[in-house]
Amino acid sequence: MTVTGGTTVTSTASMTNAVLRVAPASPAAAVAHFGAALAFHTDVSDVASALAAGGAPGFVLLDSRSTASWDQGHVPGAIHLPTALVPEQAERLLDRSVPVVTYCWGPGCNGATRAALALAELGFQVKEMLGGFEYWVREGFAYETWEGDERRAADPLTAPVDAADCGC
């Protein structure tokens, strides 16, 4: 595929290649899309780094799972507010001037998305933590359970084993 004078010319390879069957977005469209994505999402490594830096991280971390899930394990410093209770309890538990980062189990769960929507509908600034609690644990960060603190070794498929961060 080549661009000549603003016109995209599709090569034979891109007509048969599933990756290029639909042409990539223009750079301007990509900037808008990926900029918006970062306005809505963060990841566990960035949250862990912000929490480890000491002092106020500038956001509140909210675990939107059930009480049984919270007891099984949660991110230290998070507050617990199940998604279903957001409409009735968010105003009492959260400061509207502080952004909220939501999380639930992991990539296969949309509870954090539903909690973020409910918070946004109430006027809160909100982001969702991609990967949820699953990736928090898989990346080797400490977590709390009803029995005490725990930590697992980092999964080499999700986090570098011998480095402080992935360098993303």
Solvent accessible surface area in square Angstrom, and as a share of the most:
residue,aa,sasa,rsa
1,M,74,0.33
2,T,84,0.49
3,V,103,0.59
4,T,92,0.53
5,G,87,0.83
6,G,69,0.66
7,T,86,0.50
8,T,67,0.39
9,V,77,0.44
10,T,72,0.42
11,S,45,0.29
12,T,100,0.58
13,A,66,0.51
14,S,1,0.00
15,M,116,0.52
16,T,103,0.60
17,N,60,0.31
18,A,77,0.60
19,V,123,0.71
20,L,57,0.28
21,R,148,0.54
22,V,124,0.72
23,A,53,0.41
24,P,90,0.56
25,A,68,0.53
26,S,61,0.39
27,P,112,0.71
28,A,79,0.61
29,A,48,0.37
30,A,27,0.21
31,V,113,0.65
32,A,67,0.52
33,H,112,0.50
34,F,123,0.51
35,G,41,0.40
36,A,43,0.34
37,A,32,0.24
38,L,125,0.62
39,A,60,0.46
40,F,128,0.53
41,H,59,0.26
42,T,25,0.15
43,D,57,0.30
44,V,2,0.01
45,S,33,0.21
46,D,85,0.44
47,V,3,0.01
48,A,11,0.08
49,S,73,0.47
50,A,32,0.25
51,L,58,0.29
52,A,88,0.68
53,A,85,0.66
54,G,49,0.48
55,G,71,0.69
56,A,98,0.76
57,P,52,0.33
58,G,46,0.45
59,F,35,0.15
60,V,40,0.23
61,L,6,0.03
62,L,0,0.00
63,D,0,0.00
64,S,7,0.05
65,R,11,0.04
66,S,58,0.37
67,T,81,0.47
68,A,77,0.59
69,S,13,0.08
70,W,46,0.16
71,D,53,0.28
72,Q,115,0.51
73,G,0,0.00
74,H,16,0.07
75,V,0,0.00
76,P,46,0.29
77,G,70,0.68
78,A,12,0.09
79,I,54,0.27
80,H,46,0.21
81,L,1,0.00
82,P,26,0.16
83,T,24,0.14
84,A,89,0.69
85,L,60,0.30
86,V,0,0.00
87,P,81,0.51
88,E,125,0.56
89,Q,43,0.19
90,A,0,0.00
91,E,94,0.42
92,R,168,0.61
93,L,74,0.37
94,L,16,0.08
95,D,81,0.42
96,R,103,0.37
97,S,89,0.57
98,V,44,0.25
99,P,49,0.31
100,V,0,0.00
101,V,7,0.04
102,T,0,0.00
103,Y,0,0.00
104,C,5,0.03
105,W,91,0.32
106,G,8,0.08
107,P,90,0.57
108,G,88,0.84
109,C,45,0.27
110,N,89,0.46
111,G,5,0.05
112,A,1,0.01
113,T,66,0.38
114,R,126,0.46
115,A,0,0.00
116,A,13,0.10
117,L,106,0.53
118,A,16,0.12
119,L,0,0.00
120,A,51,0.40
121,E,129,0.58
122,L,55,0.27
123,G,47,0.45
124,F,9,0.04
125,Q,118,0.52
126,V,29,0.16
127,K,74,0.31
128,E,27,0.12
129,M,3,0.01
130,L,89,0.44
131,G,14,0.14
132,G,3,0.03
133,F,13,0.05
134,E,67,0.30
135,Y,59,0.23
136,W,10,0.04
137,V,13,0.07
138,R,69,0.25
139,E,30,0.13
140,G,9,0.09
141,F,47,0.20
142,A,36,0.28
143,Y,9,0.03
144,E,56,0.25
145,T,18,0.10
146,W,183,0.64
147,E,127,0.57
148,G,33,0.32
149,D,117,0.60
150,E,74,0.33
151,R,159,0.58
152,R,153,0.56
153,A,95,0.73
154,A,30,0.23
155,D,34,0.18
156,P,98,0.62
157,L,157,0.78
158,T,33,0.19
159,A,13,0.10
160,P,51,0.32
161,V,98,0.57
162,D,143,0.74
163,A,58,0.45
164,A,115,0.89
165,D,89,0.46
166,C,74,0.44
167,G,67,0.65
168,C,151,0.90
